[in-house]
Amino acid sequence: PRPNDNNVPPKVAQSLGINLFGMNVIHTGGNMMVDGLGMAASTELVYEEESQSQTQINTKMLNYLGIERYDVMDDPLGDYIKHIDCWGKYLAPDKILLGQVAPSDPRFSDYEAVANYFATTPSSYGYPYKVYRVYTPGGNPTTAYTNSLILNHKVYVPLSGSQWDDEAL
């Protein structure tokens, strides 16, 4: 629903004097994280929004972005948005931050399944990820602490006035 988004890359490429290559894949911002060493993860939304097959999308990820392993996960958040940055974030090629909910939350087993996957799956370095958890019960106010930005040796964390803000920091 944002028709002007695709107008930006050609202008940037022109301004920088570089070639532009289009993957022809519909992919929502916020739904892809990469480790910088050939691995990436998204929710199943990438397959749901696209008319291409999973194999075609995975092949484009490899050919255009060098993604050798593309983990496409069921979204434990159970929300309409299905963005991976709402519950997960690579911190390094072998470290990942994942949301956590209370055992009484109906999504608990989904969140724990994702945490178990990463805790038992080899990272780019060949050994399983070190999994860090942050309590993100959701609701109002929102607690999307994983939707943070690491830049210039600083971490910018979205805060909402929730009682869990201090713990997340």
C-alpha positions as CSV (number, residue, x, y, z in Angstrom):
1,P,0.0,0.0,0.0
2,R,3.0,2.3,-0.3
3,P,3.5,2.8,-4.0
4,N,6.3,5.4,-3.8
5,D,8.6,3.1,-1.8
6,N,10.0,1.7,-5.0
7,N,10.9,5.1,-6.4
8,V,13.7,5.6,-3.8
9,P,16.3,2.9,-4.9
10,P,16.7,4.3,-8.4
11,K,17.2,7.8,-7.1
12,V,19.8,6.6,-4.6
13,A,21.6,4.5,-7.2
14,Q,21.6,7.5,-9.6
15,S,22.9,9.8,-6.9
16,L,25.7,7.4,-5.9
17,G,26.5,6.5,-9.5
18,I,26.0,2.8,-9.0
19,N,24.1,0.0,-10.8
20,L,20.7,-1.0,-9.4
21,F,19.6,-4.6,-9.5
22,G,16.1,-5.5,-8.6
23,M,15.2,-8.9,-7.0
24,N,11.5,-8.7,-7.9
25,V,10.5,-10.0,-4.4
26,I,7.8,-8.4,-2.3
27,H,9.3,-8.1,1.2
28,T,8.0,-6.0,4.0
29,G,10.4,-3.7,5.9
30,G,11.0,-5.0,9.4
31,N,10.7,-8.6,8.3
32,M,14.2,-9.5,7.6
33,M,17.3,-9.7,9.7
34,V,20.7,-10.8,8.4
35,D,23.9,-11.8,10.3
36,G,26.3,-10.4,7.7
37,L,27.8,-13.8,7.0
38,G,25.2,-15.4,4.7
39,M,22.4,-16.2,7.1
40,A,19.0,-14.4,7.4
41,A,15.7,-14.9,9.0
42,S,12.1,-13.7,8.3
43,T,8.6,-14.8,9.2
44,E,6.4,-16.7,6.9
45,L,4.9,-13.4,5.7
46,V,7.6,-13.3,3.0
47,Y,6.1,-16.4,1.4
48,E,2.5,-15.3,2.0
49,E,2.8,-11.9,0.3
50,E,4.6,-13.3,-2.8
51,S,3.3,-15.1,-5.8
52,Q,6.6,-16.9,-6.3
53,S,7.4,-20.3,-4.8
54,Q,9.5,-20.6,-1.7
55,T,12.3,-22.1,-3.8
56,Q,12.2,-19.1,-6.2
57,I,12.4,-16.7,-3.3
58,N,15.2,-18.6,-1.5
59,T,17.1,-18.8,-4.8
60,K,16.9,-15.0,-5.2
61,M,18.0,-14.5,-1.6
62,L,21.1,-16.5,-2.5
63,N,21.8,-15.0,-5.9
64,Y,21.2,-11.4,-5.0
65,L,22.1,-11.2,-1.3
66,G,24.4,-14.1,-0.7
67,I,22.0,-15.6,1.8
68,E,23.0,-19.3,2.1
69,R,20.6,-20.2,4.8
70,Y,17.2,-18.4,5.0
71,D,15.3,-19.3,8.2
72,V,11.7,-18.5,7.5
73,M,9.9,-18.9,10.8
74,D,6.3,-19.1,12.0
75,D,5.5,-15.8,13.7
76,P,5.2,-16.4,17.5
77,L,3.8,-12.9,18.0
78,G,0.5,-14.0,16.5
79,D,-0.3,-10.5,15.3
80,Y,-1.2,-9.2,11.9
81,I,2.1,-7.5,11.4
82,K,4.3,-10.6,11.2
83,H,7.6,-8.6,11.3
84,I,10.5,-10.5,12.7
85,D,11.9,-7.3,14.3
86,C,8.9,-7.3,16.7
87,W,10.3,-10.4,18.5
88,G,13.9,-11.1,17.3
89,K,17.2,-9.4,16.5
90,Y,20.6,-10.7,15.6
91,L,23.1,-9.1,17.9
92,A,26.1,-10.7,16.2
93,P,26.6,-13.7,13.8
94,D,26.3,-16.0,16.8
95,K,24.1,-14.1,19.2
96,I,20.3,-13.4,19.0
97,L,17.9,-11.4,21.1
98,L,14.4,-13.0,21.3
99,G,11.2,-11.9,23.0
100,Q,9.8,-13.8,25.9
101,V,6.3,-14.0,27.3
102,A,4.9,-15.3,30.5
103,P,4.2,-19.1,30.8
104,S,0.5,-18.2,31.1
105,D,0.5,-16.4,27.8
106,P,-1.1,-18.5,25.0
107,R,1.9,-17.7,22.8
108,F,4.4,-19.1,25.3
109,S,5.1,-22.4,23.5
110,D,5.5,-20.6,20.1
111,Y,8.1,-18.2,21.6
112,E,9.9,-21.1,23.3
113,A,10.0,-23.1,20.1
114,V,11.7,-20.2,18.3
115,A,14.2,-19.8,21.2
116,N,14.9,-23.6,21.1
117,Y,15.4,-23.5,17.3
118,F,18.1,-20.9,17.6
119,A,19.7,-22.4,20.7
120,T,20.1,-25.7,18.8
121,T,20.9,-24.4,15.3
122,P,24.4,-23.7,14.1
123,S,25.2,-20.0,13.6
124,S,27.5,-18.8,10.9
125,Y,30.4,-19.8,13.2
126,G,29.3,-23.4,13.2
127,Y,28.0,-23.6,16.8
128,P,24.6,-22.8,18.2
129,Y,23.5,-19.3,18.8
130,K,23.8,-17.7,22.2
131,V,20.2,-16.8,22.9
132,Y,19.4,-13.7,25.0
133,R,15.8,-13.1,26.1
134,V,13.9,-9.9,26.8
135,Y,10.4,-9.9,28.4
136,T,8.0,-8.6,25.7
137,P,4.4,-9.3,26.9
138,G,2.9,-7.0,24.3
139,G,-0.4,-5.3,24.8
140,N,-0.7,-1.6,25.5
141,P,1.8,-0.1,25.9
142,T,3.7,-2.1,23.4
143,T,7.0,-3.7,24.3
144,A,8.8,-4.3,21.0
145,Y,12.3,-4.0,22.6
146,T,13.8,-6.2,19.9
147,N,12.9,-3.6,17.3
148,S,16.0,-1.7,18.2
149,L,18.9,-0.1,16.3
150,I,22.6,-0.8,17.0
151,L,24.6,2.1,15.5
152,N,28.0,3.7,16.3
153,H,28.5,1.6,19.5
154,K,25.1,2.6,20.8
155,V,21.8,0.7,21.1
156,Y,18.6,2.6,20.5
157,V,15.7,0.8,22.2
158,P,12.1,1.7,21.6
159,L,10.5,2.7,25.0
160,S,6.8,3.2,25.6
161,G,6.5,3.9,29.3
162,S,5.8,0.3,30.0
163,Q,6.8,-1.1,33.4
164,W,9.2,-3.4,31.6
165,D,11.3,-0.6,29.9
166,D,13.9,-0.5,32.6
167,E,14.4,-4.3,32.6
168,A,14.7,-4.2,28.8
169,L,17.4,-1.6,29.0
